[in-house]
Amino acid sequence: MWNIKTKWANIPMGLNNEQLREYFLTGKDPRLKVEEVIETEDTSMILPAPEVSDTKQVASVKPQVPLNAANVSAEVIASKPDQNVIESTGLTATETAYLSNEEKAMRLKQKGLA
């Protein structure tokens, strides 16, 4: 019984009777012909170097500004308006509520008010 089990253990699935006879005679899968031997390519994990040409042109990007926009300096655009600043302290209501006196002094130095 053991011999029968080992004989059938490694047989490829899906073979018909003729293919089974050939498999038992040769020990090779008859569906794979000698011409169909799969050759493995180099499976290196190193990627090939990309080809770089020096003649590339880089497109220039123009800012998208509406035609009727007023002329505004870059400093005004970059500056962040002070929101909810209490004029007497120079701090926002949140800063006044949550910061200690030392932290308030540091924040005023950061803003350039102290």
N, CA, C and O atoms as CSV, one atom per row, in Angstrom:
chain,resi,resn,atom,element,x,y,z
A,1,MET,N,N,0.818,-1.187,0.000
A,1,MET,CA,C,0.000,0.000,0.000
A,1,MET,C,C,0.868,1.260,0.000
A,1,MET,O,O,0.554,2.235,-0.683
A,2,TRP,N,N,1.953,1.236,0.764
A,2,TRP,CA,C,2.839,2.394,0.857
A,2,TRP,C,C,3.446,2.720,-0.508
A,2,TRP,O,O,3.597,3.891,-0.857
A,3,ASN,N,N,3.789,1.703,-1.269
A,3,ASN,CA,C,4.373,1.915,-2.596
A,3,ASN,C,C,3.393,2.595,-3.536
A,3,ASN,O,O,3.799,3.444,-4.329
A,4,ILE,N,N,2.126,2.250,-3.471
A,4,ILE,CA,C,1.117,2.875,-4.323
A,4,ILE,C,C,0.945,4.337,-3.947
A,4,ILE,O,O,0.812,5.199,-4.816
A,5,LYS,N,N,0.947,4.609,-2.666
A,5,LYS,CA,C,0.768,5.984,-2.195
A,5,LYS,C,C,1.924,6.864,-2.652
A,5,LYS,O,O,1.691,7.979,-3.119
A,6,THR,N,N,3.160,6.396,-2.531
A,6,THR,CA,C,4.312,7.207,-2.949
A,6,THR,C,C,4.370,7.363,-4.464
A,6,THR,O,O,4.863,8.376,-4.960
A,7,LYS,N,N,3.867,6.364,-5.214
A,7,LYS,CA,C,3.853,6.441,-6.667
A,7,LYS,C,C,2.955,7.589,-7.130
A,7,LYS,O,O,3.310,8.311,-8.062
A,8,TRP,N,N,1.815,7.763,-6.499
A,8,TRP,CA,C,0.837,8.764,-6.917
A,8,TRP,C,C,0.974,10.104,-6.186
A,8,TRP,O,O,0.227,11.033,-6.490
A,9,ALA,N,N,1.890,10.230,-5.248
A,9,ALA,CA,C,1.979,11.432,-4.409
A,9,ALA,C,C,2.381,12.679,-5.187
A,9,ALA,O,O,1.816,13.745,-4.944
A,10,ASN,N,N,3.319,12.590,-6.098
A,10,ASN,CA,C,3.857,13.785,-6.761
A,10,ASN,C,C,3.450,13.892,-8.221
A,10,ASN,O,O,4.116,14.587,-8.988
A,11,ILE,N,N,2.391,13.235,-8.622
A,11,ILE,CA,C,1.946,13.283,-10.016
A,11,ILE,C,C,1.281,14.627,-10.272
A,11,ILE,O,O,0.464,15.074,-9.467
A,12,PRO,N,N,1.624,15.286,-11.393
A,12,PRO,CA,C,0.976,16.564,-11.728
A,12,PRO,C,C,-0.526,16.374,-11.928
A,12,PRO,O,O,-0.962,15.338,-12.429
A,13,MET,N,N,-1.300,17.356,-11.545
A,13,MET,CA,C,-2.757,17.300,-11.658
A,13,MET,C,C,-3.175,17.542,-13.104
A,13,MET,O,O,-2.486,18.243,-13.845
A,14,GLY,N,N,-4.296,16.965,-13.499
A,14,GLY,CA,C,-4.907,17.244,-14.785
A,14,GLY,C,C,-4.351,16.457,-15.954
A,14,GLY,O,O,-4.571,16.850,-17.099
A,15,LEU,N,N,-3.643,15.367,-15.721
A,15,LEU,CA,C,-3.114,14.562,-16.822
A,15,LEU,C,C,-4.155,13.537,-17.274
A,15,LEU,O,O,-4.850,12.941,-16.451
A,16,ASN,N,N,-4.256,13.336,-18.600
A,16,ASN,CA,C,-5.154,12.283,-19.086
A,16,ASN,C,C,-4.393,10.948,-19.070
A,16,ASN,O,O,-3.239,10.906,-18.642
A,17,ASN,N,N,-5.027,9.858,-19.532
A,17,ASN,CA,C,-4.424,8.524,-19.451
A,17,ASN,C,C,-3.116,8.425,-20.240
A,17,ASN,O,O,-2.150,7.836,-19.752
A,18,GLU,N,N,-3.069,8.986,-21.439
A,18,GLU,CA,C,-1.845,8.928,-22.244
A,18,GLU,C,C,-0.715,9.702,-21.575
A,18,GLU,O,O,0.430,9.253,-21.549
A,19,GLN,N,N,-1.052,10.868,-21.037
A,19,GLN,CA,C,-0.042,11.673,-20.357
A,19,GLN,C,C,0.437,10.985,-19.085
A,19,GLN,O,O,1.611,11.097,-18.733
A,20,LEU,N,N,-0.447,10.276,-18.391
A,20,LEU,CA,C,-0.037,9.529,-17.203
A,20,LEU,C,C,0.953,8.419,-17.562
A,20,LEU,O,O,1.946,8.215,-16.863
A,21,ARG,N,N,0.675,7.702,-18.661
A,21,ARG,CA,C,1.603,6.645,-19.092
A,21,ARG,C,C,2.980,7.232,-19.390
A,21,ARG,O,O,4.005,6.681,-18.987
A,22,GLU,N,N,2.986,8.368,-20.108
A,22,GLU,CA,C,4.264,9.002,-20.449
A,22,GLU,C,C,4.981,9.478,-19.194
A,22,GLU,O,O,6.202,9.366,-19.093
A,23,TYR,N,N,4.216,10.016,-18.227
A,23,TYR,CA,C,4.826,10.488,-16.981
A,23,TYR,C,C,5.472,9.328,-16.227
A,23,TYR,O,O,6.580,9.469,-15.708
A,24,PHE,N,N,4.788,8.180,-16.160
A,24,PHE,CA,C,5.349,7.038,-15.439
A,24,PHE,C,C,6.570,6.457,-16.149
A,24,PHE,O,O,7.454,5.897,-15.499
A,25,LEU,N,N,6.629,6.585,-17.481
A,25,LEU,CA,C,7.790,6.069,-18.217
A,25,LEU,C,C,8.988,7.007,-18.116
A,25,LEU,O,O,10.115,6.552,-17.918
A,26,THR,N,N,8.753,8.325,-18.251
A,26,THR,CA,C,9.862,9.292,-18.295
A,26,THR,C,C,10.117,9.972,-16.960
A,26,THR,O,O,11.248,10.362,-16.672
A,27,GLY,N,N,9.088,10.118,-16.145
A,27,GLY,CA,C,9.235,10.827,-14.873
A,27,GLY,C,C,9.148,12.335,-15.031
A,27,GLY,O,O,9.401,13.071,-14.078
A,28,LYS,N,N,8.786,12.816,-16.246
A,28,LYS,CA,C,8.668,14.259,-16.502
A,28,LYS,C,C,7.246,14.583,-16.909
A,28,LYS,O,O,6.534,13.732,-17.442
A,29,ASP,N,N,6.832,15.819,-16.657
A,29,ASP,CA,C,5.495,16.261,-17.032
A,29,ASP,C,C,5.406,16.330,-18.552
A,29,ASP,O,O,6.139,17.108,-19.163
A,30,PRO,N,N,4.536,15.546,-19.186
A,30,PRO,CA,C,4.464,15.533,-20.649
A,30,PRO,C,C,3.893,16.817,-21.236
A,30,PRO,O,O,4.034,17.055,-22.436
A,31,ARG,N,N,3.268,17.629,-20.441
A,31,ARG,CA,C,2.715,18.886,-20.964
A,31,ARG,C,C,3.812,19.890,-21.240
A,31,ARG,O,O,3.640,20.782,-22.072
A,32,LEU,N,N,4.940,19.761,-20.555
A,32,LEU,CA,C,6.067,20.664,-20.787
A,32,LEU,C,C,6.980,20.033,-21.810
A,32,LEU,O,O,7.641,19.033,-21.529
A,33,LYS,N,N,7.020,20.604,-22.978
A,33,LYS,CA,C,7.894,20.108,-24.029
A,33,LYS,C,C,9.305,20.626,-23.773
A,33,LYS,O,O,9.501,21.552,-22.985
A,34,VAL,N,N,10.274,20.032,-24.436
A,34,VAL,CA,C,11.667,20.436,-24.268
A,34,VAL,C,C,11.850,21.869,-24.754
A,34,VAL,O,O,12.658,22.612,-24.197
A,35,GLU,N,N,11.108,22.266,-25.788
A,35,GLU,CA,C,11.225,23.624,-26.321
A,35,GLU,C,C,10.628,24.660,-25.372
A,35,GLU,O,O,10.973,25.839,-25.446
A,36,GLU,N,N,9.740,24.229,-24.487
A,36,GLU,CA,C,9.042,25.155,-23.611
A,36,GLU,C,C,9.745,25.364,-22.274
A,36,GLU,O,O,9.149,25.897,-21.338
A,37,VAL,N,N,10.989,24.955,-22.177
A,37,VAL,CA,C,11.705,25.120,-20.911
A,37,VAL,C,C,11.804,26.612,-20.628
A,37,VAL,O,O,12.274,27.395,-21.454
A,38,ILE,N,N,11.359,26.972,-19.462
A,38,ILE,CA,C,11.322,28.374,-19.075
A,38,ILE,C,C,12.686,28.761,-18.536
A,38,ILE,O,O,13.175,28.186,-17.563
A,39,GLU,N,N,13.291,29.745,-19.186
A,39,GLU,CA,C,14.581,30.237,-18.722
A,39,GLU,C,C,14.323,31.438,-17.825
A,39,GLU,O,O,13.591,32.358,-18.190
A,40,THR,N,N,14.925,31.412,-16.666
A,40,THR,CA,C,14.755,32.532,-15.750
A,40,THR,C,C,15.741,33.620,-16.104
A,40,THR,O,O,16.904,33.363,-16.415
A,41,GLU,N,N,15.248,34.834,-16.049
A,41,GLU,CA,C,16.109,35.980,-16.311
A,41,GLU,C,C,16.787,36.389,-15.018
A,41,GLU,O,O,16.499,35.856,-13.947
A,42,ASP,N,N,17.680,37.332,-15.140
A,42,ASP,CA,C,18.354,37.860,-13.966
A,42,ASP,C,C,17.305,38.489,-13.057
A,42,ASP,O,O,16.590,39.399,-13.477
A,43,THR,N,N,17.207,38.023,-11.838
A,43,THR,CA,C,16.201,38.532,-10.912
A,43,THR,C,C,16.833,39.435,-9.862
A,43,THR,O,O,16.429,39.428,-8.699
A,44,SER,N,N,17.804,40.192,-10.272
A,44,SER,CA,C,18.479,41.094,-9.359
A,44,SER,C,C,17.525,42.192,-8.922
A,44,SER,O,O,16.655,42.609,-9.687
A,45,MET,N,N,17.687,42.654,-7.706
A,45,MET,CA,C,16.845,43.730,-7.182
A,45,MET,C,C,17.379,45.104,-7.548
A,45,MET,O,O,16.763,46.115,-7.209
A,46,ILE,N,N,18.509,45.157,-8.231
A,46,ILE,CA,C,19.104,46.439,-8.604
A,46,ILE,C,C,18.433,46.931,-9.876
A,46,ILE,O,O,18.390,46.221,-10.880
A,47,LEU,N,N,17.913,48.146,-9.828
A,47,LEU,CA,C,17.261,48.724,-10.986
A,47,LEU,C,C,18.302,49.257,-11.961
A,47,LEU,O,O,19.352,49.737,-11.535
A,48,PRO,N,N,18.032,49.183,-13.251
A,48,PRO,CA,C,18.974,49.749,-14.203
A,48,PRO,C,C,18.982,51.270,-14.090
A,48,PRO,O,O,17.984,51.887,-13.717
A,49,ALA,N,N,20.118,51.855,-14.418
A,49,ALA,CA,C,20.244,53.306,-14.331
A,49,ALA,C,C,19.387,53.953,-15.408
A,49,ALA,O,O,19.389,53.491,-16.549
A,50,PRO,N,N,18.654,55.011,-15.076
A,50,PRO,CA,C,17.830,55.671,-16.077
A,50,PRO,C,C,18.705,56.437,-17.070
A,50,PRO,O,O,19.770,56.950,-16.728
A,51,GLU,N,N,18.225,56.494,-18.296
A,51,GLU,CA,C,18.962,57.236,-19.306
A,51,GLU,C,C,18.640,58.716,-19.153
A,51,GLU,O,O,17.474,59.106,-19.091
A,52,VAL,N,N,19.674,59.528,-19.094
A,52,VAL,CA,C,19.500,60.959,-18.905
A,52,VAL,C,C,20.051,61.665,-20.125
A,52,VAL,O,O,21.187,61.426,-20.535
A,53,SER,N,N,19.250,62.528,-20.697
A,53,SER,CA,C,19.734,63.316,-21.827
A,53,SER,C,C,19.870,64.764,-21.384
A,53,SER,O,O,19.046,65.267,-20.619
A,54,ASP,N,N,20.889,65.418,-21.854
A,54,ASP,CA,C,21.165,66.793,-21.452
A,54,ASP,C,C,20.325,67.805,-22.208
A,54,ASP,O,O,20.343,68.988,-21.866
A,55,THR,N,N,19.600,67.384,-23.213
A,55,THR,CA,C,18.869,68.322,-24.056
A,55,THR,C,C,17.432,68.542,-23.607
A,55,THR,O,O,16.619,69.063,-24.372
A,56,LYS,N,N,17.105,68.150,-22.368
A,56,LYS,CA,C,15.748,68.357,-21.879
A,56,LYS,C,C,15.491,69.834,-21.648
A,56,LYS,O,O,16.365,70.579,-21.205
A,57,GLN,N,N,14.281,70.233,-21.956
A,57,GLN,CA,C,13.877,71.593,-21.665
A,57,GLN,C,C,12.888,71.562,-20.512
A,57,GLN,O,O,11.987,70.724,-20.467
A,58,VAL,N,N,13.070,72.470,-19.602
A,58,VAL,CA,C,12.180,72.542,-18.456
A,58,VAL,C,C,11.147,73.619,-18.742
A,58,VAL,O,O,11.494,74.744,-19.101
A,59,ALA,N,N,9.893,73.274,-18.582
A,59,ALA,CA,C,8.826,74.236,-18.838
A,59,ALA,C,C,8.818,75.293,-17.751
A,59,ALA,O,O,9.007,74.999,-16.571
A,60,SER,N,N,8.600,76.510,-18.165
A,60,SER,CA,C,8.531,77.579,-17.175
A,60,SER,C,C,7.109,77.659,-16.648
A,60,SER,O,O,6.144,77.513,-17.398
A,61,VAL,N,N,6.995,77.892,-15.355
A,61,VAL,CA,C,5.692,77.954,-14.709
A,61,VAL,C,C,5.378,79.409,-14.423
A,61,VAL,O,O,6.137,80.115,-13.759
A,62,LYS,N,N,4.259,79.830,-14.933
A,62,LYS,CA,C,3.838,81.206,-14.693
A,62,LYS,C,C,2.764,81.184,-13.612
A,62,LYS,O,O,1.898,80.310,-13.620
A,63,PRO,N,N,2.811,82.138,-12.682
A,63,PRO,CA,C,1.781,82.176,-11.648
A,63,PRO,C,C,0.419,82.475,-12.265
A,63,PRO,O,O,0.311,83.252,-13.213
A,64,GLN,N,N,-0.593,81.861,-11.725
A,64,GLN,CA,C,-1.940,82.070,-12.241
A,64,GLN,C,C,-2.566,83.246,-11.511
A,64,GLN,O,O,-3.055,83.112,-10.389
A,65,VAL,N,N,-2.543,84.386,-12.157
A,65,VAL,CA,C,-3.062,85.609,-11.569
A,65,VAL,C,C,-4.187,86.106,-12.472
A,65,VAL,O,O,-4.010,86.190,-13.688
A,66,PRO,N,N,-5.330,86.433,-11.898
A,66,PRO,CA,C,-6.413,86.986,-12.724
A,66,PRO,C,C,-5.978,88.295,-13.389
A,66,PRO,O,O,-5.128,89.014,-12.866
A,67,LEU,N,N,-6.568,88.593,-14.541
A,67,LEU,CA,C,-6.175,89.795,-15.285
A,67,LEU,C,C,-6.500,91.075,-14.542
A,67,LEU,O,O,-5.771,92.058,-14.667
A,68,ASN,N,N,-7.564,91.086,-13.783
A,68,ASN,CA,C,-7.969,92.316,-13.097
A,68,ASN,C,C,-7.462,92.391,-11.659
A,68,ASN,O,O,-8.023,93.143,-10.862
A,69,ALA,N,N,-6.435,91.650,-11.305
A,69,ALA,CA,C,-5.901,91.659,-9.942
A,69,ALA,C,C,-5.081,92.913,-9.707
A,69,ALA,O,O,-4.373,93.381,-10.599
A,70,ALA,N,N,-5.180,93.451,-8.504
A,70,ALA,CA,C,-4.410,94.645,-8.141
A,70,ALA,C,C,-2.967,94.251,-7.870
A,70,ALA,O,O,-2.694,93.119,-7.469
A,71,ASN,N,N,-2.046,95.176,-8.087
A,71,ASN,CA,C,-0.633,94.917,-7.809
A,71,ASN,C,C,-0.412,94.937,-6.295
A,71,ASN,O,O,-0.625,95.954,-5.635
A,72,VAL,N,N,0.018,93.793,-5.762
A,72,VAL,CA,C,0.239,93.652,-4.328
A,72,VAL,C,C,1.650,93.114,-4.146
A,72,VAL,O,O,2.075,92.211,-4.868
A,73,SER,N,N,2.381,93.672,-3.174
A,73,SER,CA,C,3.755,93.227,-2.956
A,73,SER,C,C,3.768,91.819,-2.364
A,73,SER,O,O,2.789,91.373,-1.766
A,74,ALA,N,N,4.878,91.137,-2.540
A,74,ALA,CA,C,5.023,89.775,-2.026
A,74,ALA,C,C,5.029,89.757,-0.505
A,74,ALA,O,O,4.612,88.770,0.100
A,75,GLU,N,N,5.501,90.842,0.127
A,75,GLU,CA,C,5.529,90.907,1.590
A,75,GLU,C,C,4.116,90.882,2.166
A,75,GLU,O,O,3.872,90.254,3.196
A,76,VAL,N,N,3.208,91.554,1.513
A,76,VAL,CA,C,1.828,91.597,2.000
A,76,VAL,C,C,1.190,90.222,1.850
A,76,VAL,O,O,0.441,89.779,2.722
A,77,ILE,N,N,1.487,89.553,0.751
A,77,ILE,CA,C,0.917,88.230,0.527
A,77,ILE,C,C,1.477,87.232,1.533
A,77,ILE,O,O,0.738,86.396,2.052
A,78,ALA,N,N,2.782,87.313,1.815
A,78,ALA,CA,C,3.434,86.374,2.714
A,78,ALA,C,C,3.083,86.622,4.181
A,78,ALA,O,O,3.113,85.693,4.988
A,79,SER,N,N,2.751,87.869,4.533
A,79,SER,CA,C,2.476,88.166,5.935
A,79,SER,C,C,1.115,87.612,6.329
A,79,SER,O,O,0.164,87.617,5.547
A,80,LYS,N,N,1.055,87.140,7.554
A,80,LYS,CA,C,-0.183,86.578,8.087
A,80,LYS,C,C,-0.848,87.648,8.942
A,80,LYS,O,O,-0.228,88.176,9.865
A,81,PRO,N,N,-2.079,87.968,8.650
A,81,PRO,CA,C,-2.724,89.016,9.449
A,81,PRO,C,C,-2.945,88.526,10.882
A,81,PRO,O,O,-3.237,87.355,11.123
A,82,ASP,N,N,-2.796,89.447,11.808
A,82,ASP,CA,C,-3.037,89.100,13.210
A,82,ASP,C,C,-4.541,89.014,13.425
A,82,ASP,O,O,-5.275,89.977,13.199
A,83,GLN,N,N,-4.977,87.861,13.859
A,83,GLN,CA,C,-6.399,87.663,14.075
A,83,GLN,C,C,-6.688,87.652,15.567
A,83,GLN,O,O,-5.976,87.023,16.350
A,84,ASN,N,N,-7.720,88.343,15.934
A,84,ASN,CA,C,-8.195,88.373,17.318
A,84,ASN,C,C,-7.137,88.871,18.292
A,84,ASN,O,O,-7.079,88.398,19.426
A,85,VAL,N,N,-6.310,89.804,17.880
A,85,VAL,CA,C,-5.271,90.321,18.768
A,85,VAL,C,C,-5.874,91.414,19.639
A,85,VAL,O,O,-6.523,92.341,19.155
A,86,ILE,N,N,-5.641,91.277,20.925
A,86,ILE,CA,C,-6.084,92.308,21.868
A,86,ILE,C,C,-5.042,93.415,21.822
A,86,ILE,O,O,-3.869,93.175,22.107
A,87,GLU,N,N,-5.463,94.633,21.463
A,87,GLU,CA,C,-4.510,95.716,21.231
A,87,GLU,C,C,-3.746,96.109,22.486
A,87,GLU,O,O,-2.600,96.546,22.377
A,88,SER,N,N,-4.319,95.975,23.650
A,88,SER,CA,C,-3.634,96.391,24.870
A,88,SER,C,C,-2.495,95.436,25.233
A,88,SER,O,O,-1.493,95.877,25.795
A,89,THR,N,N,-2.622,94.125,24.926
A,89,THR,CA,C,-1.584,93.163,25.295
A,89,THR,C,C,-0.735,92.732,24.103
A,89,THR,O,O,0.420,92.343,24.276
A,90,GLY,N,N,-1.294,92.797,22.899
A,90,GLY,CA,C,-0.567,92.323,21.730
A,90,GLY,C,C,-0.669,90.821,21.540
A,90,GLY,O,O,-0.033,90.274,20.639
A,91,LEU,N,N,-1.450,90.144,22.361
A,91,LEU,CA,C,-1.634,88.695,22.276
A,91,LEU,C,C,-3.081,88.387,21.914
A,91,LEU,O,O,-3.969,89.220,22.098
A,92,THR,N,N,-3.302,87.214,21.411
A,92,THR,CA,C,-4.672,86.799,21.129
A,92,THR,C,C,-5.347,86.414,22.437
A,92,THR,O,O,-4.694,86.282,23.472
A,93,ALA,N,N,-6.657,86.238,22.375
A,93,ALA,CA,C,-7.408,85.870,23.574
A,93,ALA,C,C,-6.971,84.487,24.059
A,93,ALA,O,O,-6.896,84.255,25.265
A,94,THR,N,N,-6.685,83.580,23.146
A,94,THR,CA,C,-6.251,82.236,23.521
A,94,THR,C,C,-4.887,82.287,24.196
A,94,THR,O,O,-4.672,81.629,25.214
A,95,GLU,N,N,-3.958,83.070,23.632
A,95,GLU,CA,C,-2.630,83.196,24.233
A,95,GLU,C,C,-2.723,83.816,25.625
A,95,GLU,O,O,-2.030,83.387,26.548
A,96,THR,N,N,-3.572,84.817,25.774
A,96,THR,CA,C,-3.733,85.463,27.069
A,96,THR,C,C,-4.296,84.480,28.092
A,96,THR,O,O,-3.900,84.509,29.257
A,97,ALA,N,N,-5.212,83.615,27.673
A,97,ALA,CA,C,-5.868,82.704,28.604
A,97,ALA,C,C,-4.974,81.541,29.009
A,97,ALA,O,O,-4.972,81.148,30.176
A,98,TYR,N,N,-4.218,80.986,28.075
A,98,TYR,CA,C,-3.507,79.732,28.353
A,98,TYR,C,C,-2.027,79.877,28.703
A,98,TYR,O,O,-1.451,78.959,29.289
A,99,LEU,N,N,-1.401,80.989,28.367
A,99,LEU,CA,C,0.040,81.111,28.595
A,99,LEU,C,C,0.327,81.711,29.967
A,99,LEU,O,O,-0.417,82.556,30.465
A,100,SER,N,N,1.423,81.254,30.562
A,100,SER,CA,C,1.871,81.854,31.818
A,100,SER,C,C,2.523,83.199,31.493
A,100,SER,O,O,2.710,83.539,30.324
A,101,ASN,N,N,2.863,83.951,32.521
A,101,ASN,CA,C,3.458,85.273,32.290
A,101,ASN,C,C,4.791,85.166,31.554
A,101,ASN,O,O,5.088,85.997,30.696
A,102,GLU,N,N,5.596,84.156,31.878
A,102,GLU,CA,C,6.875,83.975,31.182
A,102,GLU,C,C,6.652,83.629,29.711
A,102,GLU,O,O,7.348,84.133,28.830
A,103,GLU,N,N,5.662,82.756,29.460
A,103,GLU,CA,C,5.365,82.372,28.083
A,103,GLU,C,C,4.792,83.544,27.291
A,103,GLU,O,O,5.056,83.683,26.097
A,104,LYS,N,N,4.015,84.376,27.955
A,104,LYS,CA,C,3.489,85.574,27.296
A,104,LYS,C,C,4.620,86.496,26.887
A,104,LYS,O,O,4.597,87.070,25.798
A,105,ALA,N,N,5.625,86.642,27.768
A,105,ALA,CA,C,6.778,87.501,27.451
A,105,ALA,C,C,7.554,86.928,26.258
A,105,ALA,O,O,7.976,87.670,25.371
A,106,MET,N,N,7.735,85.613,26.245
A,106,MET,CA,C,8.444,84.987,25.122
A,106,MET,C,C,7.665,85.175,23.820
A,106,MET,O,O,8.262,85.425,22.772
A,107,ARG,N,N,6.347,85.057,23.879
A,107,ARG,CA,C,5.522,85.205,22.680
A,107,ARG,C,C,5.579,86.633,22.160
A,107,ARG,O,O,5.607,86.853,20.949
A,108,LEU,N,N,5.597,87.606,23.067
A,108,LEU,CA,C,5.719,88.997,22.643
A,108,LEU,C,C,7.079,89.265,21.994
A,108,LEU,O,O,7.172,90.045,21.046
A,109,LYS,N,N,8.145,88.612,22.510
A,109,LYS,CA,C,9.465,88.738,21.885
A,109,LYS,C,C,9.461,88.140,20.491
A,109,LYS,O,O,10.069,88.691,19.574
A,110,GLN,N,N,8.772,87.005,20.325
A,110,GLN,CA,C,8.672,86.387,19.009
A,110,GLN,C,C,7.961,87.297,18.012
A,110,GLN,O,O,8.333,87.352,16.840
A,111,LYS,N,N,6.954,87.997,18.474
A,111,LYS,CA,C,6.220,88.896,17.602
A,111,LYS,C,C,6.952,90.218,17.395
A,111,LYS,O,O,6.569,91.018,16.542
A,112,GLY,N,N,7.995,90.445,18.168
A,112,GLY,CA,C,8.749,91.693,18.051
A,112,GLY,C,C,8.101,92.847,18.772
A,112,GLY,O,O,8.350,94.003,18.430
A,113,LEU,N,N,7.278,92.566,19.760
A,113,LEU,CA,C,6.561,93.616,20.491
A,113,LEU,C,C,7.158,93.870,21.854
A,113,LEU,O,O,6.718,94.791,22.542
A,114,ALA,N,N,8.140,93.098,22.275
A,114,ALA,CA,C,8.701,93.297,23.603
A,114,ALA,C,C,10.164,93.655,23.516
A,114,ALA,O,O,10.811,93.861,24.543
